[in-house]
Amino acid sequence: MAEEMEYGSGLLYTLEDEEGNEKEFEVLGELEYQNAVYCALIPYYENPEDLLNDDGEFVVLKREMIDNEEMLCTIEDDDEYDAVGNLFIEMFSEEDAEEDKA
């Protein structure tokens, strides 16, 4: 069972890709699934209008303790990634539906 912890926190992380390029991401939401915490992140844009040109996809990373430091790590298992990604999609869809009712 997934447990929602945060939504739209405004928390920013600078992540580095395989080529060493750094980019800022904003935490869109967090959830707990099978005793682990996962984060959905979207690229951060200083100009909100730039977000409109983004593809809208989010990145899912897992919080892990490495050398006594909390890190966001890539999910290597495809089944785990798909399960958590689907939980985030469900969570965001429910949030959108509630906003539409208001």
Residue pairs with C-beta under 8 A, 6 or more apart in sequence:
2 31
2 32
2 33
2 87
2 91
3 31
3 32
3 33
4 29
4 30
4 31
4 91
5 30
5 31
5 32
5 37
6 27
6 29
6 30
7 28
7 29
7 91
7 95
8 28
8 29
9 27
9 29
9 30
10 26
10 27
11 26
11 27
12 24
12 25
12 26
12 27
12 44
13 24
13 25
13 27
13 41
13 72
14 22
14 23
14 24
14 25
15 22
15 23
15 24
15 25
15 41
15 59
15 72
16 22
17 23
23 43
24 43
24 44
25 41
25 42
25 43
25 44
25 59
26 41
26 42
26 43
26 44
27 39
27 40
27 41
28 40
28 41
28 42
28 58
28 88
28 92
29 39
29 40
29 88
29 91
29 92
30 37
30 38
30 39
30 40
31 37
31 38
31 84
31 87
31 88
31 91
32 38
33 83
33 84
33 87
36 62
36 63
36 64
37 62
37 63
38 60
38 61
38 62
38 63
38 75
38 84
38 88
39 60
39 61
39 62
39 63
39 72
40 58
40 59
40 60
40 88
40 92
41 58
41 59
41 60
41 61
41 72
42 51
42 54
42 56
42 57
42 58
42 59
43 51
43 54
45 51
45 54
58 88
60 75
60 81
60 84
60 85
60 88
61 72
61 73
61 74
61 75
62 72
62 73
62 74
62 75
62 84
63 70
63 71
63 72
63 73
64 70
64 71
64 72
64 73
65 71
66 73
75 81
75 84
